[in-house]
Amino acid sequence: MPTPSAQILARKPEIVAKLRAALPSDAVIDDPAETRAYECDALSAYRCQPLAVVLPRTTAEVAAALKVLHAEGVKVVPRGAGTSLAGGSMPTEDAVILGLARMNRVLEVDYQNRFIRVEAGRTNLSVTGAIEGDGWFYAPDPSSQLACAISGNVAMNSGGAHCLKYGVTTNNLLGVTLVTMAGDVLEIGGPYLDAGGLDLLGVICGSEGQLGVVTEATLKILPKPEGARPVLIGFDANEVAGECVADIIRAGVLPVAIEFMDRPCIRATEDFAHAGYPDCEALLIVEVEGSPAEIDEQLGLIRQIAARHDPVEFREAKDAAEAGRIWLGRKSAFGAMGQINDYMCLDGTIPVSSLPEVLRRIGDLSRDFGLDVANVFHAGDGNMHPLILYNANTPGDLERCEALGAEILKLCVEVGGCLTGEHGVGIEKRDLMSVQFEAQDLEAQMRVKDVFDPHWLLNPAKVFPLAASAERRGA
């Protein structure tokens, strides 16, 4: 079982000394003034300084650090770039952060077999950056792709605007190098589409650092499409926009992306980015790709479907500059909302057919709780990201925001969806897991963790309800 927190804190000098003996001198940080930078991730409402921080440069150094910490009974929080919106990499005071930011090399590129192998600290966007000059790209594109690391993408099974056509991380992940808490290095999957035996790769992707530390990833890459073109469609009601999305999917059209924004988000992005969006209640950005003939055919069908919903505006990009302006506001949405107020970004997934009902009920809940909610999300696959606005300096506002968020996520499950699409569970949703899963389902999941991490030292107090995991955690 994990060593009690007080004992770990009292033994900090000894633990740090053993880490320094096993690693290069600059790989260990224990000065509180420096470890403060790691006290939270993008769920910044919660903060806690770690015991220490380890910044390895190789898989061997990761293994060496974990062997020391395993022997000492010290908890470990794996961290990519710290962009988690669910508190996935928030530390505890008796835990060591194991950061992968220095592990950012491209290790292998094979265009014939369509894969790239990278160290897991490499940022998402820079994976495509390494191959786009040769006409290739890596498909998953989270909104934080400029900053987020592949390690976190694998941990949370991240998606992005283009996941409707290309899928999320699990659909583009071929293999990983995984270091267990005991310091053993495992190779799972590899540079081929299907590995034999148990689907351990499917278990690792989305496991939120509960089972091991991913240090390398083999990723599927694709040739760039011949062309792409977005359209912007404005509507006078959220529900009508949701109905249009459902009709597009129902018609069998497969855009590469369908993004949704409501009036609060439209207004904020206009003030922030000046993208030239129409004055409307809701808008969709729908992008298709292929040859010019394929694009024209798909957009013709989408125009017909949208016309049945009496759009305020239907704007088709005529060139790259106009396409950039259509996407500008959507890509600026989260920063724009942050200019207005503090907010919590949720992540629930619903059946596309339920969009109109869920948008209406979110509006009702917003009024009931007295907190504004802005909606911006990947409408094509029903991955919603309601942004709940609150004031962190007003006593009780954060708690009210969390209560509203819980009700919205329960609504997602109620209509046949789930608690998370790409942000993960972390600390934000851990005690809502019993809303989606029965006790025996949670027990089965925790038994998998028992196999990989018998002493429950990896990423403590995340994912599973605290009451359900208390005995295993030694709490």
Secondary structure, 3 states (H helix, E strand, C coil): CCCCHHHHHHCHHHHHHHHHHHCCHHHEECCHHHHHHHCCCCCCCCCCCCCEEECCCCHHHHHHHHHHHHHHCCEEEEECCCCCCCCCCCCCCCEEEEECCCCCCEEEEECCCCEEEEECCCEHHHHHHCCHHHCEECCCCCCCCCCCEHHHHHHHCCCCCCHHHHCCHHHCEEEEEEECCCCCEEEEECCCCCCCCCCHHHHHCCCCCCCCEEEEEEEECEECCCCEEEEEEEECCHHHHHHHHHHHHHCCCCCCEEEEEEHHHHHHHHHHHCCCCCCCCEEEEEEEECCHHHHHHHHHHHHHHHHCCCCCEEEECCCHHHHHHHHHHHHCHHHHHHHHCEEEECCEECCHHHHHHHHHHHHHHHHHHCCCEEEEEEHHHCEECEEEEECCCCCCHHHHHHHHHHHHHHHHHHCCCECCCCCCCCCCCHHHHHHHCCHHHHHHHHHHHHHHCCCCCECCCCCCCHHHHHHHHCC
